[in-house]
Amino acid sequence: MTHPLILASASAVRARLLQNTGLAFETISADLDEDAVKLQSQRDGRDIKETALRLAREKAKAVSVYHSDALVIGADQMLEQDGRWFDKPSNRAEARAHLKTFSAHAHQLVTAAVAIEGGTVVWERVDTATLTVRALSDDFIDAYLDQIGNDAYLSVGAYQLEGRGAQLFDAIEGDFFTILGLPLLPLLGFLRQRAISGT
């Protein structure tokens, strides 16, 4: 059985966003060394938007190779504060360090999505949101990390805005879906143009 639409992502949030729209799709995680792509992008002098787009493109390509008859969507999200790129924390100490760095500062979430069909890029989008974190005390950070547990390691910012993470912020500028990891409305517009079932 072929599936006309594939989401090349291991992100449960991205899958849920698409599911909630009623789209029929399959999820296949891309086998990609993201750290190597980021490192090469930095060596090539690419900025964070170009790098996020490159990661999304490479994810979609990696899956499209095995599913050339499908429209494959790849997506990636990166976080930058004052020129520094952040990765997902791998443990509590890293999550705590992230939150201490973000405290009382603004950072940018850059979300990219790419559609590939038959090995050819047919659509791409990069959106940026700016999030201003309120001043966080050490006690608050520790209590927050106690409450969310391993969920701190699921996102680059150690937060999920759709949950307790909302308590971290003073202000947000940008699209909510972009913050969650997928430029959903532009993607749906593209899928409607392609007459994908469910849009």
Residue, then its C-alpha position, 0 to 999 in steps of 0.5 A: m500500500t502506498h501512502p501519498l503523504i509522509l512526514a519524515s519526522a520522529s517528532a510526536v508534536r509534529a505528527r499530532l499537529l498534522q493528525n489534528t487537521g484530519l490529514a491521512f499520512e504516514t510517519i517515517s523517521a529519517d536516518l540522519d546525522e543532524d550534528a554532522v549537517k549542523l557542523q558542515s553548515q557552520r563550516d560553510g558559513r550558513d546561518i541558522k535559517e539556512t541550516a534549519l532548511r538544510l536539515a529539513r531538506e536532508k530529512a525529506k530526501a532521506v525518506s524520499v529515496y525509499h518512497s519516490d511515489a510519495l510527497v515527503i515532508g521534512a521539518d526541523q527546528m533550531l534555537e538561537q540566542d545572541g548568535r549561539w545555537f542550542d541543541k536538545p538537552s540530553n540530561r537535566a544539567e544541560a536542560r538547567a543550563h539552557l533555562k538559566t541562559f534563556s532567563a531574562h532574554a529573548h531567543q529565536l526559534v527557527t522552523a523549516a519545512v520542505a516537501i520533496e516529491g520524486g527526489t525534487v524539492v517542490w515546496e519549502r518554508v522557513d519561519t522564525a518566532t521570538l520568545t522572551v523568557r521571564a527572569l527565572s530563579d534557580d528554585f523555579i527552574d529546579a521545580y519546573l524540571d522536577q514537574i516535566g521530567n524527561d519531557a525537558y529533553l524532547s525539545v531544543g528549548a527544554y520546554q513545551l509551550e503548549g504545556r507548563g512551558a508557557q509559564l517561562f515566558d513574558a512575551i512571544e512574537g510569531d506563529f504558534f505552530t511555528i513555535l511547536g515545530l511546524p509552519l502548519l498553515p503555510l504547509l496546509g495551503f501548499l497541500r491544498q494546492r496539491a489537492i492532497s486529501g483532507t485539505 
